[in-house]
Amino acid sequence: METVQFKTSLHCSGCVAKITPALNAKLGKENWSVDLDSPGKLLTITKNETLPDQAIVGSMNELGYQAEKIS
């Protein structure tokens, strides 16, 4: 398992609620979190190596948000 972080364009808990069903389906409920208090509104993901980072960025884009890998 690998942990990666993405800077996002999420703004509030409503944004998180919008992405929750898609990320739960793609990653699993316990494998991601969002820190809305951080300056970059960080999305932290624990993923297996078979899911490319670009798939996460693409999923966020499809939902109307931006994500940029930072670690």
Distance bins in CASP14 RR format, pairs under 12 A and 6 or more apart:
PFRMAT RR
TARGET T0000
AUTHOR 0000-0000-0000
RMODE 2
METHOD distances of the structure
MODEL  1
1 27 0 0 0 0 0 1 0 0 0 0 0
1 30 0 0 0 0 0 1 0 0 0 0 0
1 31 0 0 0 0 1 0 0 0 0 0 0
1 45 0 0 0 0 0 1 0 0 0 0 0
1 46 1 0 1 0 0 0 0 0 0 0 0
1 47 1 0 0 1 0 0 0 0 0 0 0
1 48 1 0 0 1 0 0 0 0 0 0 0
1 49 0 0 0 0 1 0 0 0 0 0 0
1 50 0 0 0 0 0 1 0 0 0 0 0
1 51 0 0 0 0 0 1 0 0 0 0 0
2 31 0 0 0 0 0 1 0 0 0 0 0
2 44 0 0 0 0 0 1 0 0 0 0 0
2 45 0 0 0 0 1 0 0 0 0 0 0
2 46 1 0 0 1 0 0 0 0 0 0 0
2 47 1 0 1 0 0 0 0 0 0 0 0
2 48 1 0 0 1 0 0 0 0 0 0 0
2 49 1 0 0 1 0 0 0 0 0 0 0
2 50 0 0 0 0 0 1 0 0 0 0 0
2 51 0 0 0 0 1 0 0 0 0 0 0
2 52 0 0 0 0 0 1 0 0 0 0 0
2 53 0 0 0 0 1 0 0 0 0 0 0
2 56 0 0 0 0 0 1 0 0 0 0 0
2 69 0 0 0 0 0 1 0 0 0 0 0
2 71 0 0 0 0 0 1 0 0 0 0 0
3 27 0 0 0 0 0 1 0 0 0 0 0
3 31 0 0 0 0 1 0 0 0 0 0 0
3 32 0 0 0 0 0 1 0 0 0 0 0
3 33 0 0 0 0 0 1 0 0 0 0 0
3 42 0 0 0 0 0 1 0 0 0 0 0
3 43 0 0 0 0 0 1 0 0 0 0 0
3 44 1 0 0 1 0 0 0 0 0 0 0
3 45 1 0 0 1 0 0 0 0 0 0 0
3 46 1 0 1 0 0 0 0 0 0 0 0
3 47 1 0 0 1 0 0 0 0 0 0 0
3 48 0 0 0 0 0 1 0 0 0 0 0
3 49 0 0 0 0 0 1 0 0 0 0 0
3 53 0 0 0 0 0 1 0 0 0 0 0
3 69 0 0 0 0 0 1 0 0 0 0 0
3 70 0 0 0 0 0 1 0 0 0 0 0
3 71 0 0 0 0 1 0 0 0 0 0 0
4 27 0 0 0 0 0 1 0 0 0 0 0
4 31 0 0 0 0 0 1 0 0 0 0 0
4 32 0 0 0 0 0 1 0 0 0 0 0
4 42 0 0 0 0 0 1 0 0 0 0 0
4 43 0 0 0 0 1 0 0 0 0 0 0
4 44 1 0 0 1 0 0 0 0 0 0 0
4 45 1 0 1 0 0 0 0 0 0 0 0
4 46 0 0 0 0 1 0 0 0 0 0 0
4 47 1 0 0 1 0 0 0 0 0 0 0
4 48 0 0 0 0 0 1 0 0 0 0 0
4 49 0 0 0 0 0 1 0 0 0 0 0
4 51 0 0 0 0 1 0 0 0 0 0 0
4 52 0 0 0 0 0 1 0 0 0 0 0
4 53 1 0 0 1 0 0 0 0 0 0 0
4 54 0 0 0 0 0 1 0 0 0 0 0
4 55 0 0 0 0 0 1 0 0 0 0 0
4 56 1 0 0 1 0 0 0 0 0 0 0
4 57 0 0 0 0 0 1 0 0 0 0 0
4 67 0 0 0 0 0 1 0 0 0 0 0
4 68 0 0 0 0 0 1 0 0 0 0 0
4 69 1 0 0 1 0 0 0 0 0 0 0
4 70 0 0 0 0 1 0 0 0 0 0 0
4 71 1 0 0 1 0 0 0 0 0 0 0
5 32 0 0 0 0 0 1 0 0 0 0 0
5 33 0 0 0 0 0 1 0 0 0 0 0
5 34 0 0 0 0 0 1 0 0 0 0 0
5 35 0 0 0 0 1 0 0 0 0 0 0
5 38 0 0 0 0 1 0 0 0 0 0 0
5 40 0 0 0 0 1 0 0 0 0 0 0
5 41 0 0 0 0 0 1 0 0 0 0 0
5 42 1 0 1 0 0 0 0 0 0 0 0
5 43 1 0 0 1 0 0 0 0 0 0 0
5 44 1 0 1 0 0 0 0 0 0 0 0
5 45 1 0 0 1 0 0 0 0 0 0 0
5 46 0 0 0 0 0 1 0 0 0 0 0
5 47 0 0 0 0 0 1 0 0 0 0 0
5 53 0 0 0 0 0 1 0 0 0 0 0
5 56 0 0 0 0 0 1 0 0 0 0 0
5 67 0 0 0 0 1 0 0 0 0 0 0
5 68 0 0 0 0 1 0 0 0 0 0 0
5 69 1 0 0 1 0 0 0 0 0 0 0
5 70 1 0 1 0 0 0 0 0 0 0 0
5 71 1 0 1 0 0 0 0 0 0 0 0
6 19 0 0 0 0 0 1 0 0 0 0 0
6 23 0 0 0 0 0 1 0 0 0 0 0
6 32 0 0 0 0 1 0 0 0 0 0 0
6 33 0 0 0 0 0 1 0 0 0 0 0
6 34 0 0 0 0 1 0 0 0 0 0 0
6 35 0 0 0 0 0 1 0 0 0 0 0
6 38 0 0 0 0 0 1 0 0 0 0 0
6 40 0 0 0 0 1 0 0 0 0 0 0
6 41 0 0 0 0 1 0 0 0 0 0 0
6 42 1 0 0 1 0 0 0 0 0 0 0
6 43 1 0 1 0 0 0 0 0 0 0 0
6 44 0 0 0 0 1 0 0 0 0 0 0
6 45 1 0 0 1 0 0 0 0 0 0 0
6 47 0 0 0 0 0 1 0 0 0 0 0
6 53 0 0 0 0 1 0 0 0 0 0 0
6 54 0 0 0 0 0 1 0 0 0 0 0
6 55 0 0 0 0 0 1 0 0 0 0 0
6 56 1 0 0 1 0 0 0 0 0 0 0
6 57 1 0 0 1 0 0 0 0 0 0 0
6 58 0 0 0 0 0 1 0 0 0 0 0
6 59 0 0 0 0 0 1 0 0 0 0 0
6 60 1 0 0 1 0 0 0 0 0 0 0
6 61 0 0 0 0 0 1 0 0 0 0 0
6 65 0 0 0 0 1 0 0 0 0 0 0
6 66 0 0 0 0 1 0 0 0 0 0 0
6 67 1 0 1 0 0 0 0 0 0 0 0
6 68 1 0 0 1 0 0 0 0 0 0 0
6 69 1 0 1 0 0 0 0 0 0 0 0
6 70 1 0 0 1 0 0 0 0 0 0 0
6 71 0 0 0 0 1 0 0 0 0 0 0
7 34 0 0 0 0 0 1 0 0 0 0 0
7 35 0 0 0 0 0 1 0 0 0 0 0
7 38 0 0 0 0 1 0 0 0 0 0 0
7 39 0 0 0 0 1 0 0 0 0 0 0
7 40 1 0 1 0 0 0 0 0 0 0 0
7 41 1 0 0 1 0 0 0 0 0 0 0
7 42 1 0 0 1 0 0 0 0 0 0 0
7 43 0 0 0 0 1 0 0 0 0 0 0
7 44 0 0 0 0 0 1 0 0 0 0 0
7 57 0 0 0 0 0 1 0 0 0 0 0
7 60 0 0 0 0 0 1 0 0 0 0 0
7 65 0 0 0 0 0 1 0 0 0 0 0
7 66 0 0 0 0 1 0 0 0 0 0 0
7 67 1 0 0 1 0 0 0 0 0 0 0
7 68 1 0 1 0 0 0 0 0 0 0 0
7 69 0 0 0 0 1 0 0 0 0 0 0
7 70 1 0 1 0 0 0 0 0 0 0 0
7 71 0 0 0 0 1 0 0 0 0 0 0
8 15 0 0 0 0 1 0 0 0 0 0 0
8 16 0 0 0 0 1 0 0 0 0 0 0
8 18 0 0 0 0 0 1 0 0 0 0 0
8 19 0 0 0 0 1 0 0 0 0 0 0
8 23 0 0 0 0 0 1 0 0 0 0 0
8 32 0 0 0 0 0 1 0 0 0 0 0
8 33 0 0 0 0 0 1 0 0 0 0 0
8 34 1 0 0 1 0 0 0 0 0 0 0
8 35 0 0 0 0 1 0 0 0 0 0 0
8 36 0 0 0 0 1 0 0 0 0 0 0
8 38 0 0 0 0 1 0 0 0 0 0 0
8 39 0 0 0 0 0 1 0 0 0 0 0
8 40 1 0 0 1 0 0 0 0 0 0 0
8 41 1 0 1 0 0 0 0 0 0 0 0
8 42 1 0 0 1 0 0 0 0 0 0 0
8 43 1 0 1 0 0 0 0 0 0 0 0
8 44 0 0 0 0 0 1 0 0 0 0 0
8 45 0 0 0 0 0 1 0 0 0 0 0
8 56 0 0 0 0 0 1 0 0 0 0 0
8 57 0 0 0 0 1 0 0 0 0 0 0
8 59 0 0 0 0 0 1 0 0 0 0 0
8 60 1 0 0 1 0 0 0 0 0 0 0
8 61 0 0 0 0 0 1 0 0 0 0 0
8 63 0 0 0 0 0 1 0 0 0 0 0
8 64 0 0 0 0 0 1 0 0 0 0 0
8 65 1 0 1 0 0 0 0 0 0 0 0
8 66 1 0 0 1 0 0 0 0 0 0 0
8 67 1 0 1 0 0 0 0 0 0 0 0
8 68 1 0 0 1 0 0 0 0 0 0 0
8 69 0 0 0 0 0 1 0 0 0 0 0
8 70 0 0 0 0 0 1 0 0 0 0 0
9 15 0 0 0 0 1 0 0 0 0 0 0
9 18 0 0 0 0 0 1 0 0 0 0 0
9 19 0 0 0 0 0 1 0 0 0 0 0
9 34 0 0 0 0 0 1 0 0 0 0 0
9 36 0 0 0 0 0 1 0 0 0 0 0
9 40 0 0 0 0 1 0 0 0 0 0 0
9 41 1 0 0 1 0 0 0 0 0 0 0
9 42 0 0 0 0 0 1 0 0 0 0 0
9 43 0 0 0 0 0 1 0 0 0 0 0
9 57 0 0 0 0 0 1 0 0 0 0 0
9 60 0 0 0 0 1 0 0 0 0 0 0
9 61 0 0 0 0 1 0 0 0 0 0 0
9 63 0 0 0 0 0 1 0 0 0 0 0
9 64 0 0 0 0 1 0 0 0 0 0 0
9 65 1 0 1 0 0 0 0 0 0 0 0
9 66 1 0 1 0 0 0 0 0 0 0 0
9 67 1 0 0 1 0 0 0 0 0 0 0
9 68 0 0 0 0 1 0 0 0 0 0 0
10 16 1 0 0 1 0 0 0 0 0 0 0
10 17 0 0 0 0 0 1 0 0 0 0 0
10 18 0 0 0 0 1 0 0 0 0 0 0
10 19 1 0 0 1 0 0 0 0 0 0 0
10 20 0 0 0 0 0 1 0 0 0 0 0
10 23 0 0 0 0 0 1 0 0 0 0 0
10 33 0 0 0 0 0 1 0 0 0 0 0
10 34 1 0 0 1 0 0 0 0 0 0 0
10 35 0 0 0 0 1 0 0 0 0 0 0
10 36 1 0 0 1 0 0 0 0 0 0 0
10 37 0 0 0 0 0 1 0 0 0 0 0
10 38 0 0 0 0 0 1 0 0 0 0 0
10 40 0 0 0 0 1 0 0 0 0 0 0
10 41 1 0 1 0 0 0 0 0 0 0 0
10 42 0 0 0 0 1 0 0 0 0 0 0
10 43 1 0 0 1 0 0 0 0 0 0 0
10 60 0 0 0 0 1 0 0 0 0 0 0
10 63 0 0 0 0 1 0 0 0 0 0 0
10 64 0 0 0 0 0 1 0 0 0 0 0
10 65 1 0 1 0 0 0 0 0 0 0 0
10 66 0 0 0 0 1 0 0 0 0 0 0
10 67 0 0 0 0 1 0 0 0 0 0 0
11 17 0 0 0 0 0 1 0 0 0 0 0
11 18 0 0 0 0 0 1 0 0 0 0 0
11 19 0 0 0 0 0 1 0 0 0 0 0
11 34 0 0 0 0 0 1 0 0 0 0 0
11 36 1 0 0 1 0 0 0 0 0 0 0
11 40 0 0 0 0 0 1 0 0 0 0 0
11 41 1 0 0 1 0 0 0 0 0 0 0
11 64 0 0 0 0 0 1 0 0 0 0 0
11 65 0 0 0 0 1 0 0 0 0 0 0
11 66 0 0 0 0 0 1 0 0 0 0 0
12 18 0 0 0 0 1 0 0 0 0 0 0
12 19 0 0 0 0 0 1 0 0 0 0 0
12 34 0 0 0 0 0 1 0 0 0 0 0
12 36 1 0 0 1 0 0 0 0 0 0 0
12 37 0 0 0 0 0 1 0 0 0 0 0
12 41 0 0 0 0 1 0 0 0 0 0 0
12 65 0 0 0 0 0 1 0 0 0 0 0
13 19 0 0 0 0 0 1 0 0 0 0 0
13 20 0 0 0 0 0 1 0 0 0 0 0
13 34 0 0 0 0 1 0 0 0 0 0 0
13 36 1 0 0 1 0 0 0 0 0 0 0
13 37 0 0 0 0 0 1 0 0 0 0 0
13 41 0 0 0 0 0 1 0 0 0 0 0
14 20 0 0 0 0 1 0 0 0 0 0 0
14 34 0 0 0 0 0 1 0 0 0 0 0
14 36 0 0 0 0 1 0 0 0 0 0 0
14 63 0 0 0 0 0 1 0 0 0 0 0
14 65 0 0 0 0 0 1 0 0 0 0 0
15 23 0 0 0 0 0 1 0 0 0 0 0
15 34 0 0 0 0 1 0 0 0 0 0 0
15 36 0 0 0 0 1 0 0 0 0 0 0
15 41 0 0 0 0 1 0 0 0 0 0 0
15 43 0 0 0 0 0 1 0 0 0 0 0
15 60 0 0 0 0 0 1 0 0 0 0 0
15 63 0 0 0 0 1 0 0 0 0 0 0
15 64 0 0 0 0 1 0 0 0 0 0 0
15 65 1 0 0 1 0 0 0 0 0 0 0
15 66 0 0 0 0 0 1 0 0 0 0 0
15 67 0 0 0 0 0 1 0 0 0 0 0
16 22 0 0 0 0 0 1 0 0 0 0 0
16 23 0 0 0 0 1 0 0 0 0 0 0
16 24 0 0 0 0 0 1 0 0 0 0 0
16 32 0 0 0 0 0 1 0 0 0 0 0
16 33 0 0 0 0 1 0 0 0 0 0 0
16 34 1 0 1 0 0 0 0 0 0 0 0
16 35 0 0 0 0 0 1 0 0 0 0 0
16 36 1 0 0 1 0 0 0 0 0 0 0
16 41 0 0 0 0 1 0 0 0 0 0 0
16 42 0 0 0 0 0 1 0 0 0 0 0
16 43 0 0 0 0 1 0 0 0 0 0 0
16 60 0 0 0 0 0 1 0 0 0 0 0
16 63 0 0 0 0 0 1 0 0 0 0 0
16 65 0 0 0 0 0 1 0 0 0 0 0
17 23 0 0 0 0 0 1 0 0 0 0 0
17 24 0 0 0 0 0 1 0 0 0 0 0
17 34 0 0 0 0 0 1 0 0 0 0 0
17 36 0 0 0 0 0 1 0 0 0 0 0
17 63 0 0 0 0 0 1 0 0 0 0 0
18 34 0 0 0 0 0 1 0 0 0 0 0
18 59 0 0 0 0 0 1 0 0 0 0 0
18 60 0 0 0 0 0 1 0 0 0 0 0
18 62 0 0 0 0 0 1 0 0 0 0 0
18 63 1 0 0 1 0 0 0 0 0 0 0
18 64 0 0 0 0 1 0 0 0 0 0 0
18 65 0 0 0 0 1 0 0 0 0 0 0
19 25 0 0 0 0 0 1 0 0 0 0 0
19 26 0 0 0 0 0 1 0 0 0 0 0
19 27 0 0 0 0 0 1 0 0 0 0 0
19 32 0 0 0 0 1 0 0 0 0 0 0
19 33 0 0 0 0 0 1 0 0 0 0 0
19 34 1 0 0 1 0 0 0 0 0 0 0
19 36 0 0 0 0 0 1 0 0 0 0 0
19 41 0 0 0 0 0 1 0 0 0 0 0
19 43 0 0 0 0 1 0 0 0 0 0 0
19 45 0 0 0 0 0 1 0 0 0 0 0
19 56 0 0 0 0 0 1 0 0 0 0 0
19 58 0 0 0 0 0 1 0 0 0 0 0
19 59 0 0 0 0 1 0 0 0 0 0 0
19 60 1 0 0 1 0 0 0 0 0 0 0
19 61 0 0 0 0 0 1 0 0 0 0 0
19 62 0 0 0 0 1 0 0 0 0 0 0
19 63 1 0 1 0 0 0 0 0 0 0 0
19 64 0 0 0 0 1 0 0 0 0 0 0
19 65 1 0 0 1 0 0 0 0 0 0 0
19 66 0 0 0 0 0 1 0 0 0 0 0
19 67 0 0 0 0 1 0 0 0 0 0 0
20 26 0 0 0 0 0 1 0 0 0 0 0
20 27 0 0 0 0 0 1 0 0 0 0 0
20 28 0 0 0 0 0 1 0 0 0 0 0
20 29 0 0 0 0 1 0 0 0 0 0 0
20 32 0 0 0 0 1 0 0 0 0 0 0
20 33 0 0 0 0 0 1 0 0 0 0 0
20 34 0 0 0 0 1 0 0 0 0 0 0
20 43 0 0 0 0 0 1 0 0 0 0 0
20 59 0 0 0 0 0 1 0 0 0 0 0
20 63 0 0 0 0 0 1 0 0 0 0 0
21 27 0 0 0 0 0 1 0 0 0 0 0
21 28 0 0 0 0 0 1 0 0 0 0 0
21 29 0 0 0 0 0 1 0 0 0 0 0
21 59 0 0 0 0 0 1 0 0 0 0 0
21 63 0 0 0 0 1 0 0 0 0 0 0
22 28 0 0 0 0 0 1 0 0 0 0 0
22 32 0 0 0 0 0 1 0 0 0 0 0
22 55 0 0 0 0 0 1 0 0 0 0 0
22 56 0 0 0 0 0 1 0 0 0 0 0
22 58 0 0 0 0 0 1 0 0 0 0 0
22 59 1 0 1 0 0 0 0 0 0 0 0
22 60 0 0 0 0 1 0 0 0 0 0 0
22 61 0 0 0 0 0 1 0 0 0 0 0
22 62 1 0 0 1 0 0 0 0 0 0 0
22 63 1 0 0 1 0 0 0 0 0 0 0
22 64 0 0 0 0 0 1 0 0 0 0 0
22 65 0 0 0 0 0 1 0 0 0 0 0
23 29 0 0 0 0 1 0 0 0 0 0 0
23 30 0 0 0 0 0 1 0 0 0 0 0
23 31 0 0 0 0 1 0 0 0 0 0 0
23 32 1 0 1 0 0 0 0 0 0 0 0
23 33 0 0 0 0 1 0 0 0 0 0 0
23 34 0 0 0 0 1 0 0 0 0 0 0
23 43 0 0 0 0 1 0 0 0 0 0 0
23 44 0 0 0 0 0 1 0 0 0 0 0
23 45 0 0 0 0 1 0 0 0 0 0 0
23 46 0 0 0 0 0 1 0 0 0 0 0
23 47 0 0 0 0 0 1 0 0 0 0 0
23 51 0 0 0 0 0 1 0 0 0 0 0
23 55 0 0 0 0 0 1 0 0 0 0 0
23 56 0 0 0 0 1 0 0 0 0 0 0
23 58 0 0 0 0 0 1 0 0 0 0 0
23 59 1 0 0 1 0 0 0 0 0 0 0
23 60 0 0 0 0 1 0 0 0 0 0 0
23 62 0 0 0 0 0 1 0 0 0 0 0
23 63 0 0 0 0 1 0 0 0 0 0 0
23 65 0 0 0 0 0 1 0 0 0 0 0
23 67 0 0 0 0 0 1 0 0 0 0 0
24 30 0 0 0 0 1 0 0 0 0 0 0
24 31 0 0 0 0 1 0 0 0 0 0 0
24 32 0 0 0 0 1 0 0 0 0 0 0
24 33 0 0 0 0 0 1 0 0 0 0 0
24 45 0 0 0 0 0 1 0 0 0 0 0
24 59 0 0 0 0 0 1 0 0 0 0 0
25 31 0 0 0 0 0 1 0 0 0 0 0
25 32 0 0 0 0 0 1 0 0 0 0 0
25 59 0 0 0 0 1 0 0 0 0 0 0
25 63 0 0 0 0 0 1 0 0 0 0 0
26 32 0 0 0 0 1 0 0 0 0 0 0
26 45 0 0 0 0 1 0 0 0 0 0 0
26 47 0 0 0 0 1 0 0 0 0 0 0
26 48 0 0 0 0 0 1 0 0 0 0 0
26 50 0 0 0 0 0 1 0 0 0 0 0
26 51 1 0 0 1 0 0 0 0 0 0 0
26 52 0 0 0 0 0 1 0 0 0 0 0
26 55 1 0 0 1 0 0 0 0 0 0 0
26 56 1 0 0 1 0 0 0 0 0 0 0
26 57 0 0 0 0 0 1 0 0 0 0 0
26 58 0 0 0 0 0 1 0 0 0 0 0
26 59 1 0 0 1 0 0 0 0 0 0 0
26 60 0 0 0 0 0 1 0 0 0 0 0
26 62 0 0 0 0 0 1 0 0 0 0 0
26 63 0 0 0 0 0 1 0 0 0 0 0
27 33 0 0 0 0 0 1 0 0 0 0 0
27 43 0 0 0 0 0 1 0 0 0 0 0
27 44 0 0 0 0 0 1 0 0 0 0 0
27 45 1 0 0 1 0 0 0 0 0 0 0
27 46 0 0 0 0 1 0 0 0 0 0 0
27 47 1 0 0 1 0 0 0 0 0 0 0
27 48 0 0 0 0 1 0 0 0 0 0 0
27 50 0 0 0 0 0 1 0 0 0 0 0
27 51 1 0 0 1 0 0 0 0 0 0 0
27 55 0 0 0 0 1 0 0 0 0 0 0
27 56 1 0 0 1 0 0 0 0 0 0 0
27 59 0 0 0 0 1 0 0 0 0 0 0
27 60 0 0 0 0 0 1 0 0 0 0 0
28 45 0 0 0 0 1 0 0 0 0 0 0
28 46 0 0 0 0 1 0 0 0 0 0 0
28 47 0 0 0 0 1 0 0 0 0 0 0
28 48 0 0 0 0 0 1 0 0 0 0 0
28 51 0 0 0 0 0 1 0 0 0 0 0
29 46 0 0 0 0 0 1 0 0 0 0 0
30 44 0 0 0 0 0 1 0 0 0 0 0
30 45 0 0 0 0 0 1 0 0 0 0 0
30 46 0 0 0 0 1 0 0 0 0 0 0
30 47 0 0 0 0 0 1 0 0 0 0 0
31 43 0 0 0 0 0 1 0 0 0 0 0
31 44 0 0 0 0 1 0 0 0 0 0 0
31 45 1 0 0 1 0 0 0 0 0 0 0
31 46 1 0 1 0 0 0 0 0 0 0 0
31 47 1 0 0 1 0 0 0 0 0 0 0
31 48 0 0 0 0 1 0 0 0 0 0 0
31 51 0 0 0 0 1 0 0 0 0 0 0
31 56 0 0 0 0 0 1 0 0 0 0 0
32 42 0 0 0 0 0 1 0 0 0 0 0
32 43 1 0 0 1 0 0 0 0 0 0 0
32 44 1 0 0 1 0 0 0 0 0 0 0
32 45 1 0 1 0 0 0 0 0 0 0 0
32 46 1 0 0 1 0 0 0 0 0 0 0
32 47 0 0 0 0 1 0 0 0 0 0 0
32 51 0 0 0 0 0 1 0 0 0 0 0
32 56 0 0 0 0 1 0 0 0 0 0 0
32 59 0 0 0 0 0 1 0 0 0 0 0
32 60 0 0 0 0 0 1 0 0 0 0 0
32 67 0 0 0 0 0 1 0 0 0 0 0
33 41 0 0 0 0 0 1 0 0 0 0 0
33 42 0 0 0 0 1 0 0 0 0 0 0
33 43 1 0 0 1 0 0 0 0 0 0 0
33 44 1 0 1 0 0 0 0 0 0 0 0
33 45 0 0 0 0 1 0 0 0 0 0 0
33 46 0 0 0 0 1 0 0 0 0 0 0
34 40 0 0 0 0 0 1 0 0 0 0 0
34 41 1 0 0 1 0 0 0 0 0 0 0
34 42 1 0 0 1 0 0 0 0 0 0 0
34 43 1 0 1 0 0 0 0 0 0 0 0
34 44 1 0 0 1 0 0 0 0 0 0 0
34 45 0 0 0 0 1 0 0 0 0 0 0
34 60 0 0 0 0 0 1 0 0 0 0 0
34 65 0 0 0 0 0 1 0 0 0 0 0
34 67 0 0 0 0 0 1 0 0 0 0 0
35 41 1 0 0 1 0 0 0 0 0 0 0
35 42 1 0 1 0 0 0 0 0 0 0 0
35 43 0 0 0 0 1 0 0 0 0 0 0
35 44 1 0 0 1 0 0 0 0 0 0 0
36 42 0 0 0 0 1 0 0 0 0 0 0
36 43 0 0 0 0 0 1 0 0 0 0 0
38 44 0 0 0 0 1 0 0 0 0 0 0
38 70 0 0 0 0 0 1 0 0 0 0 0
39 70 0 0 0 0 0 1 0 0 0 0 0
40 66 0 0 0 0 0 1 0 0 0 0 0
40 67 0 0 0 0 0 1 0 0 0 0 0
40 68 0 0 0 0 1 0 0 0 0 0 0
40 70 0 0 0 0 1 0 0 0 0 0 0
41 60 0 0 0 0 0 1 0 0 0 0 0
41 65 0 0 0 0 1 0 0 0 0 0 0
41 66 0 0 0 0 0 1 0 0 0 0 0
41 67 0 0 0 0 1 0 0 0 0 0 0
41 68 0 0 0 0 0 1 0 0 0 0 0
41 70 0 0 0 0 0 1 0 0 0 0 0
42 67 0 0 0 0 1 0 0 0 0 0 0
42 68 0 0 0 0 0 1 0 0 0 0 0
42 69 0 0 0 0 0 1 0 0 0 0 0
42 70 1 0 0 1 0 0 0 0 0 0 0
42 71 0 0 0 0 1 0 0 0 0 0 0
43 53 0 0 0 0 0 1 0 0 0 0 0
43 56 1 0 0 1 0 0 0 0 0 0 0
43 57 0 0 0 0 0 1 0 0 0 0 0
43 59 0 0 0 0 0 1 0 0 0 0 0
43 60 1 0 0 1 0 0 0 0 0 0 0
43 63 0 0 0 0 0 1 0 0 0 0 0
43 65 0 0 0 0 1 0 0 0 0 0 0
43 66 0 0 0 0 0 1 0 0 0 0 0
43 67 1 0 0 1 0 0 0 0 0 0 0
43 68 0 0 0 0 1 0 0 0 0 0 0
43 69 0 0 0 0 1 0 0 0 0 0 0
43 70 0 0 0 0 1 0 0 0 0 0 0
43 71 0 0 0 0 0 1 0 0 0 0 0
44 56 0 0 0 0 0 1 0 0 0 0 0
44 67 0 0 0 0 0 1 0 0 0 0 0
44 69 0 0 0 0 0 1 0 0 0 0 0
44 70 0 0 0 0 0 1 0 0 0 0 0
44 71 0 0 0 0 1 0 0 0 0 0 0
45 51 0 0 0 0 1 0 0 0 0 0 0
45 52 0 0 0 0 0 1 0 0 0 0 0
45 53 0 0 0 0 1 0 0 0 0 0 0
45 55 0 0 0 0 0 1 0 0 0 0 0
45 56 1 0 0 1 0 0 0 0 0 0 0
45 57 0 0 0 0 0 1 0 0 0 0 0
45 59 0 0 0 0 0 1 0 0 0 0 0
45 60 0 0 0 0 0 1 0 0 0 0 0
45 67 0 0 0 0 1 0 0 0 0 0 0
45 69 0 0 0 0 1 0 0 0 0 0 0
45 70 0 0 0 0 0 1 0 0 0 0 0
45 71 0 0 0 0 0 1 0 0 0 0 0
46 56 0 0 0 0 0 1 0 0 0 0 0
47 53 0 0 0 0 1 0 0 0 0 0 0
47 55 0 0 0 0 1 0 0 0 0 0 0
47 56 1 0 0 1 0 0 0 0 0 0 0
47 59 0 0 0 0 0 1 0 0 0 0 0
47 69 0 0 0 0 0 1 0 0 0 0 0
48 55 0 0 0 0 0 1 0 0 0 0 0
51 57 0 0 0 0 0 1 0 0 0 0 0
51 58 0 0 0 0 0 1 0 0 0 0 0
51 59 0 0 0 0 1 0 0 0 0 0 0
52 58 0 0 0 0 1 0 0 0 0 0 0
52 59 0 0 0 0 0 1 0 0 0 0 0
52 69 0 0 0 0 0 1 0 0 0 0 0
53 59 0 0 0 0 0 1 0 0 0 0 0
53 60 0 0 0 0 0 1 0 0 0 0 0
53 67 0 0 0 0 1 0 0 0 0 0 0
53 68 0 0 0 0 1 0 0 0 0 0 0
53 69 1 0 1 0 0 0 0 0 0 0 0
53 70 0 0 0 0 0 1 0 0 0 0 0
53 71 0 0 0 0 0 1 0 0 0 0 0
54 60 0 0 0 0 0 1 0 0 0 0 0
54 61 0 0 0 0 0 1 0 0 0 0 0
54 67 0 0 0 0 0 1 0 0 0 0 0
54 68 0 0 0 0 0 1 0 0 0 0 0
54 69 0 0 0 0 1 0 0 0 0 0 0
55 61 0 0 0 0 0 1 0 0 0 0 0
55 62 0 0 0 0 0 1 0 0 0 0 0
55 67 0 0 0 0 0 1 0 0 0 0 0
55 69 0 0 0 0 0 1 0 0 0 0 0
56 62 0 0 0 0 0 1 0 0 0 0 0
56 63 0 0 0 0 0 1 0 0 0 0 0
56 65 0 0 0 0 0 1 0 0 0 0 0
56 66 0 0 0 0 0 1 0 0 0 0 0
56 67 1 0 0 1 0 0 0 0 0 0 0
56 68 0 0 0 0 0 1 0 0 0 0 0
56 69 0 0 0 0 1 0 0 0 0 0 0
57 63 0 0 0 0 0 1 0 0 0 0 0
57 64 0 0 0 0 0 1 0 0 0 0 0
57 65 0 0 0 0 1 0 0 0 0 0 0
57 66 0 0 0 0 1 0 0 0 0 0 0
57 67 1 0 1 0 0 0 0 0 0 0 0
57 68 1 0 0 1 0 0 0 0 0 0 0
57 69 1 0 0 1 0 0 0 0 0 0 0
57 70 0 0 0 0 0 1 0 0 0 0 0
58 64 0 0 0 0 1 0 0 0 0 0 0
58 65 0 0 0 0 1 0 0 0 0 0 0
58 66 0 0 0 0 1 0 0 0 0 0 0
58 67 1 0 0 1 0 0 0 0 0 0 0
58 68 0 0 0 0 0 1 0 0 0 0 0
58 69 0 0 0 0 0 1 0 0 0 0 0
59 65 0 0 0 0 1 0 0 0 0 0 0
59 66 0 0 0 0 0 1 0 0 0 0 0
59 67 0 0 0 0 1 0 0 0 0 0 0
60 66 1 0 0 1 0 0 0 0 0 0 0
60 67 1 1 0 0 0 0 0 0 0 0 0
60 68 0 0 0 0 1 0 0 0 0 0 0
60 69 0 0 0 0 0 1 0 0 0 0 0
61 67 1 0 0 1 0 0 0 0 0 0 0
61 68 0 0 0 0 0 1 0 0 0 0 0
END
